[in-house]
Amino acid sequence: MATNALRSLWAEPRPANAPDRRPRDWALVAVLICGSVLEAVLRDDMAPLPLLLIAALAVVVPLPWRRTHPLMVTVVAFGTVTVADIVRVLSEWRGVLPSSVSATLVITYALFRWGSGREAASGLGLILLWLAITCLAESSSVVETIAGYAFFLFAATLGAAIRYRTKVRVRDLDQARTRERELLARELHDTVAHHVSGIAIQAQAGRAVAASHPERAIEALAVIEDAATRTLTELRAIVGVLRASQDTGFAPQPGVAEVERLATDGRTRPCVDVTLSGEFDGLSPAVGAAVYRLAQESITNARRHARHATQVTVAVTGDADGVRLTIDDDGSATGGRAPAGYGLVGMRERVSLLGGTFHAGPAAERGWRVEAVLPRTGTPR
């Protein structure tokens, strides 16, 4: 397990969209260079001027590129100050380097925030080597050595923590967008597809009887007009929700009471019969909306795919524990149904998100049966 974790860290890519150089980066460079010049002028305990300038410029000047080229900046900065410390050890110069060298903490943070796993591991080795040589060059005590290592390890840990926190946040946002797309797809499929299917069926019926029974063709046109009006209304509602601001109120979702509206008057085939029984008070709005959408989609599927079907029966029963929805049609058992498409997938997802159970398949005698059981207080998970 530890080996897999190390491999995962080693293979970690760079974060996407690393910010480029910014004006404040150049302002930071200017401030640090000015501070180094002032230290060289005002302090007597500094390292020789050439060594001081080389170390300060190597650490400060690459700072604006620390996000886009973290390993290169680390190698330039820490490699230079490492060489400077080696020169100090070999020449026995005990002068200190400028305070601007402390910007290496910023570079360490950037390495673990913006670098890949390989870059972070390689850069960390160079940082630890520099710390060891620095402690030797400045004859640091044990406490000072431990404090130096602690500062740089803290900077590295902070960079890695913010990196993974941002990664988790981006992943959560992506998942939220995916859920929203799935919800929108279900709503479009369950509402618009239902009405469009009815329009297509009525248009076919109107064409079939137009010559022999013009009055029935006119009735079909009236049904088509009503379905088209409902489709436009629901499309406008969906588009309005997508374009509205966050404080805009949402239209109430249909519930169990609206299931009765799905019943037909017997003039169209298949005829839809709806029966509601039991107790529906205190039902969660999400459950009520799910019952309506499931019934609507099941009726649409029966009209599309149930060969020779004359009757669709919708039964909704409420009890103390939940709501049971059963939809049966009397279509031909040998007629075959379309393979599980977006309709059945959407219904199963809708029920699963509310903590219910769903089944769809051939009935015992003939036709097709859809069954769903939902808890009364179910909420989307």
DARA-V748514 format. One record per helix or strand. SS is the DSSP state (H for helix, E for strand). FROM is the first residue (numbers start at 1). LEN is the number of residues. Records with the same first field share a line. If there is no record, write none. Layout:
BEGIN
SS=FROM-LEN  FROM-LEN
END
This chain:
BEGIN
H=2-9  23-20  49-17  70-22  99-16  117-21  142-68  214-30  256-7  285-21  342-12
E=46-1  96-1  271-8  311-8  322-8  357-6  368-8
END
